[in-house]
Amino acid sequence: MNKNYSASKSLVSSDDSALVIIDVQDHFINKLDKKRGRLLINRIGWLIEVAKILGIPLVVTAEDMPNLGSVFASIIKKLPPDTKVYNKISFGLAAQDDILKAIKSSGRKTMVVTGMETDVCIAHSVLGLLELGYKVVVVPEATDSPGRAHESGIERIKNAGGTVLPLKSLYYELVRTVKKDNDIISRLGAPDAIKL
């Protein structure tokens, strides 16, 4: 590879990204039909595994944990053992000091956002992070809301200046090389959204 080559700053870099997982809880997943919910969980779980391999830090929230419970069990199992799950009591995570401190302490300037619900907590969080100067990337196959609310949330995010990047595109921007891609796919397989 050309040592002088510098990828465009518009590509998402694993060295500058944190994976933000918002409110993937039974309470919200159960609002989706079973197949849609299962696909969402599988895609977010796969992204967590990719993030661990690439050394991408995670910031994980669960809304109103005392009343709505923690993160979906299969997602919890994929998180590194020392991962803190933040009790989110503000729809937009940028309005909450402890979560914002975790984002700042990641040292990353690009926030890759996944979770629920696209039209409320995802949109509020994205807008707040954009206001603070972060580059924000939303993965439409790894976020969701019931019915048409998902599409309206994605549209709101686009109009506000957030980057909406399909899972396949995000993955290849993060890995950048055939060697790294082959290594990850041989270890994890590819989710349905990026079947090769």
VOBA-1610 file (N, C-alpha, C; in pm, whole numbers, padded with zeros to 5 digits, always signed):
BEGIN
Met+00084-00119+00000Met+00000+00000+00000Met+00088+00125+00000Asn+00047+00223-00072Asn+00121+00348-00083Asn+00127+00417+00054Lys+00247+00434+00107Lys+00263+00496+00240Lys+00221+00643+00240Asn+00224+00706+00124Asn+00187+00847+00115Asn+00037+00867+00097Tyr-00036+00757+00076Tyr-00180+00767+00054Tyr-00250+00807+00183Ser-00335+00905+00174Ser-00416+00946+00288Ser-00562+00942+00246Ala-00641+00858+00312Ala-00783+00846+00276Ala-00852+00979+00300Ser-00954+01000+00222Ser-01033+01123+00235Ser-01084+01138+00378Lys-01085+01259+00429Lys-01135+01284+00564Lys-01284+01258+00574Ser-01351+01245+00460Ser-01494+01220+00466Ser-01526+01073+00493Leu-01428+00983+00477Leu-01451+00843+00511Leu-01451+00827+00663Val-01530+00733+00711Val-01536+00705+00854Val-01412+00623+00891Ser-01340+00666+00992Ser-01216+00601+01033Ser-01236+00527+01166Ser-01186+00405+01172Ser-01195+00330+01298Ser-01114+00397+01408Asp-01010+00472+01371Asp-00925+00538+01469Asp-00988+00663+01529Asp-01095+00712+01467Asp-01159+00834+01517Asp-01305+00811+01557Ser-01350+00686+01558Ser-01491+00656+01583Ser-01515+00592+01719Ala-01632+00620+01773Ala-01685+00547+01888Ala-01822+00493+01845Leu-01858+00375+01893Leu-01988+00316+01864Leu-02082+00347+01979Val-02190+00419+01949Val-02288+00459+02050Val-02412+00371+02032Ile-02448+00301+02138Ile-02561+00207+02135Ile-02668+00261+02229Ile-02777+00308+02171Ile-02879+00379+02248Ile-03003+00292+02270Asp-03033+00263+02396Asp-03163+00211+02440Asp-03210+00086+02367Val-03120-00011+02350Val-03161-00139+02290Val-03214-00226+02404Gln-03340-00203+02439Gln-03404-00265+02555Gln-03529-00341+02511Asp-03565-00442+02589Asp-03687-00520+02560Asp-03807-00429+02535His-03821-00327+02618His-03935-00236+02609His-03951-00180+02468Phe-03841-00146+02403Phe-03847-00087+02268Phe-03845-00195+02160Ile-03763-00298+02179Ile-03754-00407+02080Ile-03892-00473+02063Asn-03965-00489+02172Asn-04096-00557+02166Asn-04202-00477+02090Lys-04174-00353+02057Lys-04267-00274+01974Lys-04255-00310+01826Leu-04146-00378+01789Leu-04123-00419+01650Leu-04176-00560+01631Asp-04205-00597+01504Asp-04240-00738+01482Asp-04115-00821+01508Lys-04135-00950+01537Lys-04025-01035+01584Lys-03908-01041+01487Lys-03935-01055+01359Lys-03827-01066+01261Lys-03746-00936+01256Arg-03816-00824+01253Arg-03749-00694+01246Arg-03663-00671+01370Gly-03718-00704+01487Gly-03643-00690+01612Gly-03520-00779+01615Arg-03535-00903+01569Arg-03422-00998+01567Arg-03311-00949+01474Leu-03349-00897+01356Leu-03250-00844+01263Leu-03174-00726+01324Leu-03247-00638+01391Leu-03184-00522+01454Leu-03082-00567+01559Ile-03123-00657+01646Ile-03035-00709+01751Ile-02911-00775+01690Asn-02932-00856+01586Asn-02819-00924+01522Asn-02721-00826+01461Arg-02772-00723+01396Arg-02684-00626+01331Arg-02605-00544+01434Ile-02673-00501+01540Ile-02602-00426+01645Ile-02500-00516+01713Gly-02536-00640+01740Gly-02442-00734+01801Gly-02320-00756+01714Trp-02341-00767+01583Trp-02229-00784+01490Trp-02140-00660+01489Leu-02201-00541+01491Leu-02123-00417+01496Leu-02040-00408+01624Ile-02095-00455+01734Ile-02019-00457+01860Ile-01895-00545+01844Glu-01912-00662+01784Glu-01798-00753+01762Glu-01693-00688+01672Val-01736-00622+01565Val-01643-00553+01475Val-01569-00444+01553Ala-01645-00367+01633Ala-01584-00259+01713Ala-01477-00315+01807Lys-01504-00428+01870Lys-01406-00487+01961Lys-01279-00526+01886Ile-01293-00585+01769Ile-01176-00625+01691Ile-01095-00503+01648Leu-01163-00395+01610Leu-01095-00276+01559Leu-01054-00177+01669Gly-01085-00208+01794Gly-01048-00118+01904Gly-01131+00009+01909Ile-01256+00000+01865Ile-01346+00115+01868Ile-01417+00118+02003Pro-01406+00228+02078Pro-01473+00233+02209Pro-01625+00234+02196Leu-01691+00185+02300Leu-01838+00177+02304Leu-01892+00270+02410Val-02004+00335+02378Val-02082+00409+02477Val-02223+00353+02470Val-02272+00298+02582Val-02399+00225+02582Val-02495+00289+02681Thr-02620+00311+02634Thr-02721+00368+02722Thr-02844+00279+02728Ala-02920+00295+02837Ala-03052+00234+02850Ala-03141+00338+02917Glu-03256+00361+02856Glu-03346+00465+02908Glu-03417+00419+03035Asp-03414+00506+03136Asp-03491+00485+03259Asp-03481+00341+03309Met-03359+00296+03333Met-03335+00155+03369Met-03417+00105+03488Pro-03440+00186+03593Pro-03519+00131+03704Pro-03659+00086+03661Asn-03715+00151+03560Asn-03849+00117+03515Asn-03853+00033+03387Leu-03756+00052+03297Leu-03760-00016+03167Leu-03658-00129+03154Gly-03573-00145+03254Gly-03474-00252+03249Gly-03349-00211+03173Ser-03251-00300+03174Ser-03123-00272+03109Ser-03128-00310+02962Val-03013-00319+02903Val-02997-00350+02761Val-03037-00496+02736Phe-03089-00522+02618Phe-03131-00655+02573Phe-03022-00757+02606Ala-03061-00872+02660Ala-02966-00970+02715Ala-02858-01013+02616Ser-02894-01039+02490Ser-02793-01087+02395Ser-02693-00978+02359Ile-02733-00852+02373Ile-02640-00741+02351Ile-02545-00730+02470Ile-02598-00741+02590Ile-02515-00737+02712Ile-02404-00842+02703Lys-02437-00962+02654Lys-02339-01070+02646Lys-02223-01036+02551Lys-02248-00953+02451Lys-02144-00918+02354Lys-02054-00803+02401Leu-02100-00727+02499Leu-02022-00613+02547Leu-01899-00661+02625Pro-01787-00589+02612Pro-01673-00622+02698Pro-01716-00615+02845Pro-01658-00699+02931Pro-01703-00710+03070Pro-01705-00578+03148Asp-01617-00486+03116Asp-01609-00361+03193Asp-01695-00249+03134Thr-01782-00281+03039Thr-01862-00178+02973Thr-01970-00126+03068Lys-01972+00004+03089Lys-02076+00067+03171Lys-02198+00094+03084Val-02315+00062+03137Val-02440+00098+03071Val-02495+00220+03146Tyr-02508+00331+03075Tyr-02553+00457+03136Tyr-02705+00463+03140Asn-02757+00497+03257Asn-02901+00516+03273Asn-02938+00650+03210Lys-03003+00646+03095Lys-03035+00768+03020Lys-03172+00818+03061Ile-03175+00939+03115Ile-03303+00997+03159Ile-03340+01120+03077Ser-03260+01148+02978Ser-03289+01255+02883Ser-03299+01190+02746Phe-03398+01227+02666Phe-03412+01163+02535Phe-03286+01181+02451Gly-03228+01300+02455Gly-03102+01325+02384Gly-02985+01307+02477Leu-02896+01213+02447Leu-02787+01183+02541Leu-02690+01299+02560Ala-02685+01392+02465Ala-02593+01506+02478Ala-02635+01600+02590Ala-02757+01586+02637Ala-02805+01670+02747Ala-02773+01611+02884Gln-02707+01496+02887Gln-02680+01428+03013Gln-02529+01424+03038Asp-02487+01487+03146Asp-02344+01508+03173Asp-02260+01381+03178Asp-02309+01274+03245Asp-02226+01155+03259Asp-02204+01085+03125Ile-02306+01083+03040Ile-02291+01020+02908Ile-02201+01106+02819Leu-02222+01235+02826Leu-02139+01326+02747Leu-01993+01316+02789Lys-01969+01300+02918Lys-01832+01283+02967Lys-01770+01155+02909Ala-01848+01048+02901Ala-01798+00922+02843Ala-01765+00941+02695Ile-01848+01014+02625Ile-01823+01040+02483Ile-01694+01122+02468Lys-01682+01227+02547Lys-01562+01311+02539Lys-01436+01232+02576Ser-01446+01148+02678Ser-01326+01075+02723Ser-01287+00964+02626Ser-01373+00931+02529Ser-01334+00835+02426Ser-01223+00893+02338Gly-01215+01026+02334Gly-01116+01092+02250Gly-01149+01089+02102Arg-01267+01040+02068Arg-01305+01026+01928Arg-01396+01142+01886Lys-01390+01176+01759Lys-01470+01288+01706Lys-01585+01242+01617Thr-01589+01112+01585Thr-01698+01056+01503Thr-01778+00960+01589Met-01907+00986+01601Met-01995+00899+01677Met-02081+00819+01579Val-02066+00686+01583Val-02148+00597+01501Val-02265+00553+01589Val-02386+00594+01551Val-02502+00578+01638Val-02592+00465+01591Thr-02629+00379+01686Thr-02722+00269+01662Thr-02824+00267+01775Gly-02931+00190+01759Gly-03026+00169+01867Gly-03167+00213+01838Met-03235+00259+01941Met-03377+00291+01932Met-03408+00417+02013Glu-03513+00484+01984Glu-03596+00480+01865Glu-03552+00593+01773Thr-03550+00565+01644Thr-03490+00655+01546Thr-03547+00795+01550Asp-03678+00807+01568Asp-03744+00938+01560Asp-03739+01017+01691Val-03697+00953+01799Val-03694+01024+01928Val-03551+01024+01982Cys-03511+00923+02055Cys-03381+00925+02123Cys-03263+00929+02026Ile-03272+00858+01914Ile-03164+00864+01816Ile-03156+01005+01758Ala-03270+01057+01710Ala-03271+01191+01649Ala-03226+01298+01749His-03280+01296+01871His-03242+01395+01972His-03092+01388+02001Ser-03041+01265+02013Ser-02899+01247+02045Ser-02811+01295+01931Val-02849+01261+01807Val-02772+01304+01691Val-02767+01455+01683Leu-02881+01520+01698Leu-02885+01666+01688Leu-02799+01730+01797Gly-02805+01675+01917Gly-02722+01728+02026Gly-02574+01711+02000Leu-02535+01595+01949Leu-02394+01569+01919Leu-02345+01658+01804Leu-02430+01678+01703Leu-02394+01767+01593Leu-02370+01910+01644Glu-02457+01955+01734Glu-02441+02089+01791Glu-02309+02104+01865Leu-02260+01995+01921Leu-02134+01998+01995Leu-02013+01980+01904Gly-02036+01967+01774Gly-01926+01961+01678Gly-01879+01823+01641Tyr-01950+01718+01683Tyr-01912+01583+01644Tyr-01960+01552+01503Lys-01884+01466+01433Lys-01934+01406+01310Lys-02021+01289+01358Val-02143+01281+01308Val-02235+01177+01354Val-02281+01093+01236Val-02264+00962+01250Val-02302+00866+01147Val-02411+00777+01204Val-02524+00770+01135Val-02635+00684+01178Val-02646+00568+01079Val-02658+00448+01133Val-02668+00327+01052Val-02815+00288+01045Pro-02882+00308+00930Pro-03027+00286+00926Pro-03069+00142+00953Glu-02985+00042+00918Glu-03020-00097+00947Glu-02995-00135+01092Ala-02927-00048+01166Ala-02896-00075+01307Ala-02963+00026+01400Thr-03067+00093+01348Thr-03156+00178+01428Thr-03298+00142+01387Asp-03395+00170+01473Asp-03533+00142+01432Asp-03633+00211+01523Ser-03754+00222+01471Ser-03875+00267+01541Ser-03990+00194+01475Pro-04101+00179+01545Pro-04216+00112+01484Pro-04273+00194+01367Gly-04329+00123+01271Gly-04401+00186+01161Gly-04315+00280+01079Arg-04374+00393+01039Arg-04306+00491+00954Arg-04216+00585+01034Ala-04215+00571+01164Ala-04136+00662+01248Ala-03986+00648+01220His-03943+00529+01180His-03801+00509+01148His-03760+00599+01031Glu-03837+00595+00923Glu-03805+00674+00805Glu-03810+00823+00835Ser-03907+00867+00915Ser-03915+01010+00947Ser-03797+01053+01033Gly-03751+00965+01122Gly-03633+00995+01203Gly-03507+01005+01118Ile-03492+00914+01023Ile-03377+00918+00932Ile-03379+01047+00851Glu-03496+01086+00803Glu-03508+01210+00725Glu-03470+01331+00809Arg-03514+01334+00934Arg-03481+01444+01026Arg-03330+01454+01046Ile-03267+01340+01064Ile-03122+01334+01086Ile-03047+01384+00963Lys-03088+01339+00846Lys-03026+01385+00721Lys-03038+01537+00706Asn-03158+01587+00729Asn-03183+01731+00714Asn-03102+01815+00812Ala-03067+01756+00927Ala-02990+01828+01029Ala-02839+01822+01003Gly-02798+01742+00905Gly-02655+01733+00873Gly-02587+01607+00921Gly-02664+01512+00977Gly-02606+01384+01015Gly-02578+01301+00890Thr-02482+01213+00899Thr-02450+01122+00789Thr-02527+00993+00810Val-02604+00953+00710Val-02675+00826+00715Val-02600+00730+00624Leu-02545+00626+00683Leu-02455+00538+00610Leu-02499+00392+00629Pro-02534+00324+00520Pro-02573+00183+00533Pro-02465+00100+00600Leu-02505-00006+00664Leu-02414-00092+00739Leu-02298-00140+00652Lys-02327-00182+00529Lys-02222-00230+00439Lys-02119-00120+00413Ser-02164-00001+00383Ser-02073+00111+00355Ser-01989+00144+00477Leu-02054+00152+00594Leu-01981+00181+00718Leu-01873+00077+00742Tyr-01908-00050+00730Tyr-01813-00158+00756Tyr-01688-00144+00669Tyr-01709-00123+00539Tyr-01592-00114+00451Tyr-01511+00013+00472Glu-01575+00119+00518Glu-01497+00239+00552Glu-01414+00214+00677Leu-01468+00140+00772Leu-01393+00110+00894Leu-01275+00016+00869Val-01293-00083+00783Val-01186-00182+00767Val-01081-00142+00662Arg-01121-00077+00556Arg-01033-00018+00454Arg-00952-00116+00368Thr-00915-00234+00418Thr-00828-00323+00340Thr-00890-00461+00325Val-00852-00529+00216Val-00899-00665+00191Val-00854-00758+00303Lys-00729-00743+00348Lys-00677-00829+00454Lys-00760-00818+00581Lys-00789-00695+00624Lys-00866-00675+00746Lys-01009-00728+00728Asp-01067-00704+00610Asp-01201-00755+00580Asp-01204-00907+00588Asn-01107-00973+00524Asn-01103-01119+00526Asn-01088-01173+00667Asp-01006-01107+00747Asp-00985-01149+00886Asp-01115-01141+00966Ile-01184-01028+00954Ile-01307-01008+01033Ile-01417-01102+00986Ile-01438-01111+00856Ile-01545-01198+00804Ile-01517-01344+00837Ser-01390-01385+00835Ser-01358-01524+00871Ser-01387-01550+01019Arg-01376-01449+01102Arg-01401-01465+01245Arg-01549-01451+01280Leu-01618-01356+01214Leu-01755-01322+01254Leu-01862-01365+01155Gly-01824-01387+01029Gly-01924-01402+00925Gly-01978-01263+00890Ala-02067-01257+00791Ala-02124-01129+00750Ala-02273-01130+00781Pro-02326-01021+00837Pro-02470-01016+00861Pro-02546-01003+00730Asp-02675-01028+00733Asp-02756-01025+00612Asp-02745-00893+00537Ala-02721-00784+00608Ala-02715-00652+00544Ala-02592-00633+00457Ile-02489-00717+00476Ile-02370-00702+00392Ile-02323-00836+00337Lys-02414-00927+00312Lys-02374-01057+00257Lys-02291-01035+00132Leu-02180-01105+00124Leu-02087-01088+00012Leu-02115-01190-00098
//
